[in-house]
C-alpha cells in the first residue's frame, strides 16, 4: 500500500489551483479530511486563496465525506466547490 494520498480537484478548484490531481505523502499530523484542507491552505498560498470562503465538498475513496472523515495513506481525496444552480 502506498504511503501517499491522491488529492483530486474539480471544477473551479481545479482551475484555481492549476492542477486536477496531485500525489503527496500524507502530511504528518493530518488524520481527517478537514485537517488536510487546513494543511493545504496553510502551506500553499494559491490553495488558501482558492479555498477561502468556500464550503468545499469532500469525497474520500469516492464516498461523500465530512471534514471529520478519517483519511489514511493510500486514500483518494476529492475536493469540489459548492454546487450552484438555478
Backbone bond lengths (Angstrom), bond angles and torsions (degrees), N, CA, C in turn:
res aa  C-N    CA-C-N  psi(-1)  N-CA   C-N-CA  omega(-1)  CA-C   N-CA-C  phi
1 X - - - 1.450 - - 1.528 109.37 -
2 X 1.290 116.40 138.00 1.450 122.50 -178.05 1.526 110.90 -70.65
3 X 1.328 116.01 147.47 1.467 119.73 174.63 1.521 110.46 -89.10
4 X 1.326 116.43 1.43 1.459 121.41 -179.70 1.526 111.09 -94.38
5 X 1.321 114.79 162.14 1.459 122.37 169.26 1.523 107.00 -116.76
6 X 1.304 115.58 155.52 1.460 121.91 174.68 1.517 107.36 -110.39
7 X 1.328 116.51 126.10 1.456 121.24 177.32 1.522 107.44 -110.88
8 X 1.338 116.04 124.37 1.461 122.20 179.78 1.523 108.81 -109.45
9 X 1.326 116.19 136.89 1.463 122.31 178.73 1.518 108.58 -116.09
10 X 1.330 116.54 133.87 1.456 121.07 -177.50 1.522 111.92 -120.31
11 X 1.347 114.33 155.50 1.465 124.23 174.40 1.526 111.11 53.13
12 X 1.318 117.48 -131.83 1.467 118.99 -173.74 1.520 113.13 -68.79
13 X 1.337 118.74 -20.11 1.470 119.37 173.27 1.518 110.16 -65.54
14 X 1.324 116.57 -41.73 1.467 121.50 178.25 1.522 109.87 -58.64
15 X 1.320 116.13 -45.30 1.463 120.01 -179.87 1.523 111.24 -66.24
16 X 1.329 116.90 -39.31 1.464 120.83 -176.32 1.531 112.94 -71.03
17 X 1.335 117.11 -35.21 1.466 118.81 -178.73 1.530 112.44 -93.83
18 X 1.326 117.01 -10.67 1.461 120.76 173.89 1.512 115.92 82.75
19 X 1.321 117.62 13.20 1.462 120.51 177.07 1.519 108.98 -155.31
20 X 1.314 116.50 156.50 1.459 119.86 177.50 1.526 111.86 -97.53
21 X 1.336 116.49 -16.72 1.464 119.56 -174.17 1.514 109.98 -156.79
22 X 1.329 115.33 142.78 1.458 119.11 170.59 1.518 109.61 -143.71
23 X 1.309 114.04 143.43 1.450 123.08 178.25 1.521 106.21 -106.38
24 X 1.343 117.17 128.76 1.458 119.94 -178.25 1.515 110.03 -149.06
25 X 1.322 116.04 155.27 1.461 117.76 172.80 1.526 109.00 -64.55
26 X 1.320 117.11 145.94 1.459 120.10 175.19 1.525 106.96 -62.64
27 X 1.342 117.22 117.86 1.466 119.46 -176.81 1.529 111.81 -61.34
28 X 1.322 115.92 143.74 1.461 122.32 177.89 1.525 109.76 -58.22
29 X 1.312 116.99 133.15 1.456 121.87 178.19 1.519 114.81 83.90
30 X 1.326 117.55 -1.77 1.462 121.85 179.36 1.523 108.36 -97.13
31 X 1.343 116.11 116.97 1.465 119.05 -178.29 1.520 113.18 -128.92
32 X 1.354 116.95 -6.52 1.471 120.04 177.97 1.521 109.50 -131.41
33 X 1.322 115.42 165.84 1.461 120.18 177.88 1.526 110.57 -62.28
34 X 1.321 117.65 -38.28 1.461 121.01 177.42 1.514 112.09 -64.27
35 X 1.341 116.72 -40.28 1.472 120.31 175.21 1.523 110.26 -58.11
36 X 1.334 115.97 -41.80 1.459 120.16 -178.89 1.524 110.97 -64.47
37 X 1.324 117.47 -45.14 1.468 119.96 178.38 1.525 110.73 -58.14
38 X 1.339 116.85 -45.52 1.470 120.22 178.65 1.521 111.14 -62.67
39 X 1.329 116.33 -43.11 1.470 120.63 179.22 1.530 110.61 -60.33
40 X 1.317 117.00 -47.65 1.468 120.36 -178.96 1.528 110.52 -60.83
41 X 1.332 117.33 -44.42 1.470 121.14 -179.54 1.526 111.73 -67.78
42 X 1.325 117.02 -35.04 1.471 120.58 -178.24 1.519 113.10 -76.14
43 X 1.324 117.34 -22.80 1.468 119.64 -174.99 1.520 113.59 -108.37
44 X 1.336 117.72 -3.37 1.463 120.57 -177.52 1.528 108.92 -143.65
45 X 1.323 115.72 112.10 1.466 121.03 -176.46 1.532 112.00 -60.28
46 X 1.325 117.18 -37.20 1.465 121.27 179.57 1.529 110.67 -64.05
47 X 1.321 116.90 -42.10 1.464 120.58 178.68 1.527 110.37 -70.09
48 X 1.323 117.40 -39.65 1.463 120.55 177.43 1.523 109.97 -55.29
49 X 1.311 116.83 -46.91 1.460 121.58 178.97 1.525 110.88 -64.87
50 X 1.324 117.56 -41.32 1.470 121.73 -178.17 1.527 111.65 -66.01
51 X 1.334 117.85 -35.50 1.461 122.04 -176.09 1.519 112.35 -85.45
52 X 1.319 117.23 -21.26 1.464 122.46 -170.70 1.528 112.62 -54.31
53 X 1.318 115.12 124.91 1.456 121.41 175.41 1.519 115.45 75.47
54 X 1.325 118.27 2.60 1.465 120.39 -178.65 1.518 111.37 -98.67
55 X 1.307 115.82 143.77 1.456 122.06 170.43 1.531 106.14 -90.63
56 X 1.315 115.62 82.55 1.460 121.19 -173.58 1.526 110.03 -69.67
57 X 1.316 114.94 132.76 1.462 122.12 176.35 1.528 108.00 -88.41
58 X 1.325 115.68 144.00 1.462 121.38 -173.03 1.519 109.92 -128.49
59 X 1.319 115.67 141.19 1.459 121.72 168.54 1.525 107.76 -129.23
60 X 1.307 116.52 136.61 1.459 122.10 176.46 1.519 106.94 -117.14
61 X 1.322 115.27 120.38 1.466 121.23 -177.83 1.527 111.46 53.09
62 X 1.333 114.64 43.40 1.460 124.99 174.96 1.526 113.70 67.08
63 X 1.333 117.01 22.74 1.458 121.19 174.33 1.518 108.79 -124.50
64 X 1.342 115.79 136.48 1.456 120.52 -179.87 1.522 109.36 -52.62
65 X 1.332 115.73 138.54 1.452 120.98 -175.34 1.524 110.23 -136.21
66 X 1.322 115.13 170.47 1.460 122.45 175.12 1.527 107.58 -119.89
67 X 1.327 117.19 171.07 1.468 118.49 176.60 1.528 113.16 -59.07
68 X 1.332 118.33 -22.56 1.466 121.49 179.98 1.526 113.72 -85.98
69 X 1.339 117.72 -4.45 1.460 120.99 -179.32 1.525 110.10 -65.62
70 X 1.322 115.80 129.81 1.464 121.24 178.97 1.525 110.34 -67.85
71 X 1.323 115.47 143.32 1.466 121.07 172.87 1.522 108.61 -127.49
72 X 1.320 115.17 156.05 1.460 121.25 -177.91 1.515 109.19 -146.72
73 X 1.327 115.30 165.47 1.457 120.71 176.21 1.522 109.12 -52.74
74 X 1.321 116.31 139.81 1.455 122.12 -179.47 1.518 113.54 93.76
75 X 1.334 117.49 -11.69 1.462 120.56 -177.66 1.524 112.33 -77.38
76 X 1.333 113.89 156.46 1.462 122.89 172.34 1.523 106.69 -110.48
77 X 1.329 116.25 122.39 1.461 121.29 -179.36 1.522 107.15 -116.16
78 X 1.320 115.63 119.59 1.471 121.67 -179.94 1.520 108.90 -105.98
79 X 1.342 115.43 135.86 1.457 121.79 -178.90 1.522 109.13 -119.11
80 X 1.328 115.59 129.91 1.457 122.98 -177.09 1.517 109.56 -126.09
81 X 1.333 117.74 142.37 1.465 118.26 172.47 1.528 108.41 -73.82
82 X 1.336 116.69 164.70 1.467 118.16 177.11 1.534 109.57 -60.33
83 X 1.313 115.97 147.02 1.464 121.20 -179.53 1.525 107.92 -87.93
84 X 1.317 114.81 132.49 1.466 119.41 174.82 1.508 107.96 -118.15
85 X 1.267 116.16 153.71 1.461 119.61 -179.75 1.511 110.27 -166.92
86 X 1.292 114.98 178.36 1.447 116.39 -176.28 1.464 113.16 -151.17
